[in-house]
Amino acid sequence: MNLARQIIQGHLVEGQMKPGTEIALRIDQTLIQDATGTMVWQQFGSFGLLRVKSRVCTTYVDHNILQTGFQNADDHLYLQSMCARYGGVFSRPGNGISHFAHLERFDVPGDTMLGSDSHTCTAGAMGMLAIGAGGAEVAAAMAGEPFYVKMPKVVRIELTGRLRPWVSAKDVILELLRRLTVKGGVNRIMEYVGPGADRMTVYERATICNMTQELGATSGLFASDEMTRRFLKSQGRENDWKPRGPSPDAEYEEEIAIDLSALEPLVARPHSPDNVVPVREVAGTPIRQVAVGSSVNSGFRDLMIVAHVLKGRHIAPNLHVTLSPGSRQIMLNLLKTGAFQDVIRAGVRALEIACGPCIGMGAAPPTGGHSLRTFNRNFPGRSGTANDAVWLCSPETAAATALAGVLTDPRTLGEPPVIAEPEAYDLYTEGFIPPPANPDSVEIFTGPNIVPPPAPQTLPDHVRGEVLIKLGDNISTDEILPGGNEVLPLRSNIPAIAEYTFAYVDETFPKRAKEKKGGLIVAGENYGQGSSREHAAIAPMYLGVRLVVAKSYARIHEANLVNFGIPPLRFARPADFDAIQAGEALEVGGIREALEKGRPVLMRSSSRNQAFELVHELSRRQVEMLLAGGLTRFLKNKRV
């Protein structure tokens, strides 16, 4: 078997490993981050359990770091007290971006992990099957429930050859995005194999696995091999290593070949990670900001590359540069080498150890200015600037551009530096707080901004309302409900955060939705791509949205809609999408009966004699969840 199927078979609770059919997996580890974490813990608390049941459960504070008011500070205390009470490990603010810190301390080859962050698949670099999901599903896994997902196809990504100078792992995943687009990996696990993969370090593999999510894939996966053992040894965890890899004659549903020696520096232009071109084709583009870091490129190797390029030089005067280390441990090891001093002397702004600008928390770019980032997403407005122009690149391209002041091919810099990762890192473990010996005495902290999430309403049999908004293809959850310093602190308060629904698309949406007492959302292909934030489902539900109709959905968002009682229906004939107009009154009847009996749902236009058939791609279990009123109610009914 291939490695993905080996891990799935070893954790299979229900179903058969037939692509497209629903399976249930036992989950070993759960990962939570603060921007989604308050909802996760509130939903877990509603189950009435005394302790978390996943073997490892860790909560990271890495998104809502800026404490410009009481809201974020209150959330941090709430998360810490919930971890202490129910058996989770709490990672303090400044300890690390979840994916890097977890890689250092907790990732184990062969394990399964479910995380309330879409980039949880980063752990595939360690030979884990790690999957991002909505907070409700993570809460269920914490309660000991299996995780349900469509059995993915497993795609063999054969990496051959050697990367040429100034070409790195970021260019590998950008090349895949160029070929496959942001929806080319839907319901697939990308398994990276071949001699090119064997030579990559764990940090390089983490870059590729992290952005495998941008393909819409379920997960990405490398073998656990000698490179994995070496990394774990450097982290003082060699005992956690076990060899895991595909059989020599392993079979795959699809195969893709990439000759690493044929790659060159690439860049994703605004406003999508798949809008990829060679850097040489757009070299000379004026740049106002360069940002290095995020959960994809803030490892030791990435930051050392930037430090070596900038050593003894200074950044161009027309731009500013920021740098965010992936963990406190990475920062301490950079300080040990002297590399951090080189970066500071070069004029770089050192930011907090956090997601920071990647999630719109600080360092927003100027109006009309191009921002070049080593990040994983460049969806419109995600940076915190409404009309932003964000480009995605490798650390090599970022460093070259920082010196030149315009977008620059790093191959113009001459011989590249050779980066040797330490045989043994200086370890930092004090930032992880384990639960106390007497958890029952812990008092849960709840601030005034922490509001219980609204319960999904019972699925109606009949929906009548206007098309509140009509959207195109590839609408991201950032566009449905944006991040940024103004919005993110409201993640624990659905009534407040709902006021920002579609803020960058149509700021009148919340007011109109309330005036019309709800309605429908109509969208094109791949609706809800990107972040796992379930708020993008909860906020429209709170505003009265009872139905979403799209050509197709991103995996996590489709599940989030079901989890909160909103049927994610699809046009039986995609061409019918063109006939629907914003503001049009539509009527949908017999929803419950149609779902129960597996029949198409009929949607009629109230103003013209036209009807549209709607279908879905939900499992029987998901249909039952909708009829029960969402995941939490479904599980509570099941447990009674």
ZAMARGU-4260 file (C-alpha; in steps of 0.2 Angstrom, whole numbers, plus 5000, padded with zeros to 4 digits):
<rodrens>
0) 5000/5000/5000 | 5005/5018/4998 | 5008/5027/5015 | 4992/5036/5016 | 4982/5020/5014
5) 4993/5012/5027 | 4989/5025/5040 | 4971/5025/5036 | 4969/5007/5037 | 4977/5007/5054
10) 4965/5020/5060 | 4949/5015/5051 | 4934/5014/5062 | 4920/5013/5049 | 4919/5012/5030
15) 4929/5005/5016 | 4944/5013/5008 | 4935/5016/4991 | 4938/5034/4985 | 4923/5045/4987
20) 4914/5035/5000 | 4914/5041/5018 | 4926/5033/5031 | 4928/5036/5049 | 4946/5038/5057
25) 4952/5036/5075 | 4961/5052/5079 | 4977/5052/5089 | 4981/5070/5091 | 4970/5087/5091
30) 4978/5104/5087 | 4968/5120/5091 | 4973/5138/5088 | 4966/5153/5097 | 4957/5161/5082
35) 4946/5146/5081 | 4949/5139/5098 | 4936/5147/5109 | 4922/5140/5098 | 4931/5123/5099
40) 4932/5123/5118 | 4914/5129/5120 | 4908/5115/5109 | 4918/5102/5118 | 4912/5109/5135
45) 4894/5107/5129 | 4897/5088/5129 | 4898/5087/5148 | 4914/5077/5148 | 4927/5078/5161
50) 4943/5076/5151 | 4949/5077/5133 | 4950/5059/5125 | 4963/5062/5111 | 4980/5056/5116
55) 4988/5073/5113 | 4978/5090/5113 | 4987/5106/5111 | 4980/5124/5110 | 4991/5137/5103
60) 4990/5156/5104 | 4997/5162/5088 | 4984/5171/5078 | 4976/5184/5090 | 4992/5190/5098
65) 4989/5209/5097 | 4982/5215/5113 | 4974/5232/5108 | 4960/5229/5119 | 4954/5216/5132
70) 4946/5204/5120 | 4962/5194/5115 | 4969/5194/5132 | 4952/5187/5139 | 4952/5173/5126
75) 4970/5168/5130 | 4965/5166/5149 | 4949/5156/5144 | 4959/5144/5133 | 4972/5142/5146
80) 4959/5138/5159 | 4950/5126/5148 | 4966/5117/5144 | 4970/5115/5163 | 4952/5109/5167
85) 4950/5097/5153 | 4967/5090/5150 | 4975/5100/5136 | 4992/5107/5134 | 4993/5126/5132
90) 5006/5134/5121 | 5008/5152/5128 | 5008/5168/5117 | 5025/5169/5109 | 5029/5151/5111
95) 5027/5148/5092 | 5016/5146/5077 | 5006/5130/5080 | 5013/5120/5065 | 5031/5124/5069
100) 5030/5122/5088 | 5020/5105/5085 | 5033/5099/5073 | 5046/5102/5086 | 5038/5094/5101
105) 5023/5083/5096 | 5022/5077/5078 | 5024/5058/5078 | 5026/5047/5062 | 5011/5037/5058
110) 4999/5046/5069 | 4983/5055/5064 | 4979/5073/5069 | 4964/5084/5067 | 4967/5102/5068
115) 4955/5118/5069 | 4967/5126/5057 | 4967/5122/5038 | 4986/5121/5037 | 4986/5106/5050
120) 4992/5096/5035 | 5010/5103/5038 | 5013/5088/5050 | 5013/5077/5034 | 5032/5082/5034
125) 5034/5070/5048 | 5024/5056/5040 | 5008/5060/5049 | 4991/5060/5041 | 4986/5077/5047
130) 4969/5085/5042 | 4962/5103/5044 | 4944/5104/5049 | 4930/5115/5057 | 4930/5118/5076
135) 4915/5107/5079 | 4923/5092/5071 | 4939/5095/5081 | 4928/5096/5097 | 4920/5080/5093
140) 4937/5071/5090 | 4942/5078/5107 | 4927/5070/5114 | 4933/5053/5107 | 4922/5053/5091
145) 4930/5047/5075 | 4933/5060/5061 | 4922/5057/5045 | 4928/5061/5028 | 4927/5055/5010
150) 4940/5043/5007 | 4952/5053/4996 | 4961/5047/4980 | 4980/5046/4984 | 4991/5055/4971
155) 5009/5050/4969 | 5019/5066/4967 | 5036/5059/4960 | 5050/5071/4964 | 5066/5068/4953
160) 5082/5078/4950 | 5090/5091/4962 | 5084/5109/4965 | 5095/5121/4956 | 5104/5136/4966
165) 5091/5148/4972 | 5076/5137/4969 | 5068/5129/4985 | 5053/5119/4992 | 5042/5134/4990
170) 5045/5134/4971 | 5040/5115/4971 | 5023/5119/4979 | 5020/5134/4968 | 5023/5123/4953
175) 5010/5111/4958 | 4998/5126/4961 | 5002/5132/4943 | 4998/5115/4936 | 4983/5110/4946
180) 4975/5126/4953 | 4967/5129/4970 | 4954/5116/4967 | 4965/5103/4959 | 4968/5093/4975
185) 4950/5092/4981 | 4947/5075/4989 | 4965/5070/4987 | 4980/5066/4997 | 4996/5071/4989
190) 5010/5059/4993 | 5027/5065/4989 | 5040/5052/4984 | 5055/5049/4974 | 5074/5053/4976
195) 5070/5072/4976 | 5058/5070/4991 | 5071/5058/5000 | 5084/5073/5000 | 5073/5086/5007
200) 5074/5091/5025 | 5059/5091/5037 | 5058/5110/5036 | 5057/5109/5017 | 5044/5095/5017
205) 5034/5106/5029 | 5034/5120/5017 | 5026/5109/5003 | 5014/5100/5015 | 5008/5116/5022
210) 5003/5123/5005 | 4996/5107/4999 | 4980/5114/5008 | 4980/5128/4994 | 4977/5114/4982
215) 4961/5110/4991 | 4968/5094/4996 | 4963/5083/5011 | 4982/5082/5016 | 5000/5080/5010
220) 5012/5067/5016 | 5030/5062/5015 | 5038/5046/5021 | 5046/5045/5038 | 5064/5041/5034
225) 5082/5045/5039 | 5079/5064/5036 | 5064/5062/5049 | 5075/5053/5061 | 5088/5066/5060
230) 5076/5080/5063 | 5068/5071/5078 | 5086/5067/5085 | 5090/5086/5083 | 5074/5089/5094
235) 5079/5077/5107 | 5065/5065/5102 | 5073/5051/5092 | 5063/5039/5102 | 5047/5045/5093
240) 5054/5040/5076 | 5048/5025/5067 | 5051/5021/5048 | 5035/5023/5038 | 5034/5024/5019
245) 5025/5017/5004 | 5028/4999/4999 | 5040/4997/4984 | 5025/4992/4973 | 5012/5004/4980
250) 4998/5009/4969 | 4990/5026/4967 | 4974/5033/4959 | 4984/5047/4950 | 5002/5051/4947
255) 5011/5068/4944 | 5030/5069/4940 | 5040/5085/4944 | 5059/5086/4938 | 5066/5097/4952
260) 5081/5102/4941 | 5069/5110/4928 | 5061/5122/4941 | 5065/5140/4943 | 5060/5154/4955
265) 5042/5156/4955 | 5029/5169/4962 | 5010/5169/4964 | 5003/5185/4958 | 4988/5193/4966
270) 4975/5187/4971 | 4976/5168/4971 | 4990/5156/4976 | 4988/5147/4959 | 4991/5163/4949
275) 5009/5157/4947 | 5023/5164/4935 | 5042/5163/4934 | 5049/5178/4944 | 5060/5182/4928
280) 5043/5187/4919 | 5038/5200/4932 | 5055/5205/4938 | 5056/5224/4941 | 5039/5226/4948
285) 5039/5240/4961 | 5037/5232/4979 | 5033/5242/4995 | 5034/5228/5007 | 5043/5212/5010
290) 5036/5200/5024 | 5045/5184/5029 | 5037/5171/5040 | 5020/5163/5043 | 5017/5145/5045
295) 5025/5140/5029 | 5042/5149/5028 | 5048/5154/5046 | 5058/5138/5050 | 5077/5139/5054
300) 5082/5135/5036 | 5071/5149/5028 | 5076/5162/5040 | 5095/5158/5039 | 5094/5160/5020
305) 5087/5178/5022 | 5100/5182/5035 | 5114/5176/5024 | 5108/5186/5009 | 5106/5202/5020
310) 5122/5200/5030 | 5133/5216/5028 | 5120/5224/5017 | 5104/5235/5020 | 5087/5234/5013
315) 5081/5246/4999 | 5075/5263/5005 | 5058/5262/4996 | 5051/5247/5005 | 5051/5239/5023
320) 5054/5221/5028 | 5046/5211/5042 | 5052/5195/5049 | 5042/5183/5060 | 5051/5167/5067
325) 5041/5151/5068 | 5044/5147/5086 | 5054/5154/5101 | 5065/5139/5099 | 5069/5144/5081
330) 5072/5162/5086 | 5084/5156/5100 | 5094/5146/5088 | 5095/5161/5076 | 5102/5171/5090
335) 5115/5158/5094 | 5122/5159/5076 | 5122/5178/5076 | 5110/5177/5061 | 5097/5187/5069
340) 5109/5201/5072 | 5113/5202/5054 | 5094/5203/5050 | 5092/5218/5062 | 5107/5227/5056
345) 5100/5225/5038 | 5085/5236/5043 | 5072/5222/5045 | 5058/5224/5057 | 5057/5210/5069
350) 5039/5205/5073 | 5032/5194/5086 | 5033/5175/5085 | 5016/5173/5078 | 5006/5171/5062
355) 5005/5190/5061 | 5003/5199/5044 | 4998/5182/5036 | 4981/5183/5045 | 4980/5202/5044
360) 4987/5205/5062 | 4999/5220/5059 | 5010/5225/5045 | 4996/5228/5033 | 5003/5234/5016
365) 5000/5252/5010 | 4986/5257/4999 | 4990/5252/4981 | 5007/5245/4986 | 5013/5228/4981
370) 5018/5217/4996 | 5029/5202/4993 | 5027/5188/5006 | 5033/5171/5009 | 5016/5166/5015
375) 5003/5154/5009 | 4988/5164/5004 | 4985/5180/4995 | 4966/5181/4994 | 4959/5199/4993
380) 4959/5209/5009 | 4967/5195/5019 | 4982/5206/5023 | 4971/5219/5032 | 4971/5231/5017
385) 4955/5231/5007 | 4963/5234/4990 | 4979/5224/4993 | 4991/5217/4980 | 5000/5202/4989
390) 5012/5191/4980 | 5018/5174/4987 | 5037/5169/4985 | 5051/5159/4992 | 5063/5166/5006
395) 5076/5167/4992 | 5066/5179/4981 | 5060/5189/4996 | 5078/5192/5001 | 5084/5197/4984
400) 5069/5209/4982 | 5072/5217/4999 | 5089/5222/4993 | 5084/5228/4976 | 5068/5237/4980
405) 5059/5229/4965 | 5054/5211/4962 | 5070/5202/4959 | 5075/5184/4953 | 5087/5178/4967
410) 5098/5170/4953 | 5105/5187/4951 | 5114/5186/4968 | 5128/5174/4962 | 5132/5159/4973
415) 5119/5154/4986 | 5123/5151/5004 | 5125/5134/5010 | 5114/5131/5025 | 5118/5117/5037
420) 5104/5113/5050 | 5110/5110/5068 | 5114/5092/5073 | 5106/5097/5089 | 5095/5112/5092
425) 5095/5122/5108 | 5078/5116/5115 | 5064/5127/5122 | 5050/5118/5130 | 5045/5130/5144
430) 5032/5138/5133 | 5021/5123/5135 | 5010/5122/5150 | 5003/5105/5154 | 4987/5102/5164
435) 4989/5102/5183 | 4987/5087/5194 | 4971/5094/5201 | 4961/5100/5186 | 4944/5099/5194
440) 4949/5114/5205 | 4952/5125/5190 | 4940/5139/5188 | 4936/5143/5170 | 4939/5161/5165
445) 4925/5169/5154 | 4927/5188/5149 | 4912/5199/5143 | 4917/5196/5125 | 4916/5177/5126
450) 4898/5173/5121 | 4891/5155/5119 | 4889/5151/5100 | 4871/5152/5094 | 4863/5135/5092
455) 4859/5130/5074 | 4840/5131/5070 | 4830/5116/5065 | 4831/5113/5047 | 4816/5120/5039
460) 4806/5111/5026 | 4802/5126/5016 | 4813/5141/5013 | 4808/5157/5004 | 4819/5172/5002
465) 4830/5183/4991 | 4847/5179/4984 | 4856/5190/4997 | 4872/5189/4987 | 4878/5181/4971
470) 4896/5176/4971 | 4909/5170/4958 | 4921/5155/4958 | 4934/5152/4972 | 4927/5163/4985
475) 4937/5161/5001 | 4932/5161/5019 | 4943/5177/5021 | 4930/5185/5009 | 4915/5178/5018
480) 4922/5183/5035 | 4938/5193/5035 | 4952/5192/5048 | 4963/5207/5053 | 4965/5216/5069
485) 4948/5224/5069 | 4938/5208/5066 | 4949/5193/5074 | 4946/5199/5092 | 4928/5196/5090
490) 4930/5177/5086 | 4922/5173/5103 | 4906/5184/5100 | 4896/5179/5085 | 4883/5193/5086
495) 4897/5206/5085 | 4908/5197/5072 | 4893/5194/5060 | 4892/5212/5057 | 4908/5210/5046
500) 4901/5196/5035 | 4906/5199/5017 | 4914/5216/5022 | 4926/5216/5008 | 4913/5210/4995
505) 4897/5219/5000 | 4897/5228/5017 | 4878/5230/5016 | 4876/5212/5018 | 4873/5210/5037
510) 4860/5225/5037 | 4851/5218/5022 | 4851/5200/5029 | 4843/5206/5045 | 4830/5217/5036
515) 4825/5203/5024 | 4825/5191/5039 | 4837/5180/5030 | 4838/5172/5013 | 4850/5163/5002
520) 4868/5163/4996 | 4872/5158/4978 | 4890/5155/4972 | 4901/5147/4959 | 4914/5134/4960
525) 4925/5130/4975 | 4915/5141/4987 | 4923/5143/5004 | 4941/5139/5000 | 4955/5143/5012
530) 4954/5145/5030 | 4945/5132/5041 | 4936/5146/5051 | 4919/5139/5055 | 4914/5157/5058
535) 4911/5159/5039 | 4897/5147/5042 | 4891/5152/5059 | 4890/5171/5055 | 4878/5169/5039
540) 4868/5157/5049 | 4866/5170/5063 | 4861/5183/5050 | 4847/5171/5044 | 4855/5162/5029
545) 4846/5146/5028 | 4852/5139/5012 | 4868/5140/5001 | 4868/5135/4983 | 4884/5133/4973
550) 4892/5124/4959 | 4904/5116/4971 | 4912/5118/4988 | 4929/5117/4997 | 4929/5102/5008
555) 4931/5110/5025 | 4918/5124/5022 | 4905/5112/5015 | 4907/5102/5031 | 4906/5117/5042
560) 4889/5122/5034 | 4882/5105/5038 | 4889/5106/5056 | 4879/5122/5058 | 4863/5116/5050
565) 4864/5125/5033 | 4862/5113/5018 | 4876/5115/5005 | 4866/5112/4989 | 4873/5111/4971
570) 4866/5115/4955 | 4861/5099/4946 | 4865/5109/4930 | 4879/5121/4933 | 4873/5132/4919
575) 4858/5136/4930 | 4869/5147/4940 | 4869/5160/4926 | 4850/5162/4927 | 4850/5166/4945
580) 4851/5185/4949 | 4855/5194/4965 | 4840/5200/4974 | 4829/5187/4965 | 4815/5179/4976
585) 4817/5160/4977 | 4806/5147/4984 | 4813/5130/4990 | 4800/5117/4996 | 4801/5099/5003
590) 4819/5101/5009 | 4818/5089/5023 | 4808/5076/5013 | 4820/5077/4998 | 4835/5075/5009
595) 4828/5060/5018 | 4823/5051/5002 | 4838/5056/4992 | 4829/5066/4979 | 4834/5082/4971
600) 4827/5098/4979 | 4817/5109/4968 | 4820/5128/4969 | 4808/5140/4960 | 4809/5158/4955
605) 4795/5168/4962 | 4795/5181/4949 | 4796/5170/4933 | 4791/5153/4928 | 4807/5144/4930
610) 4813/5129/4942 | 4830/5123/4946 | 4835/5106/4952 | 4847/5105/4967 | 4857/5091/4972
615) 4870/5087/4986 | 4886/5076/4988 | 4883/5073/5007 | 4884/5056/5015 | 4869/5048/5024
620) 4877/5053/5041 | 4878/5072/5035 | 4860/5071/5030 | 4855/5065/5047 | 4866/5079/5055
625) 4856/5092/5045 | 4839/5085/5050 | 4845/5084/5068 | 4851/5103/5068 | 4869/5102/5066
630) 4884/5091/5072 | 4883/5096/5091 | 4864/5091/5092 | 4867/5076/5082 | 4881/5069/5094
635) 4871/5074/5109 | 4856/5064/5102 | 4867/5050/5099 | 4874/5050/5116 | 4857/5050/5125
</rodrens>
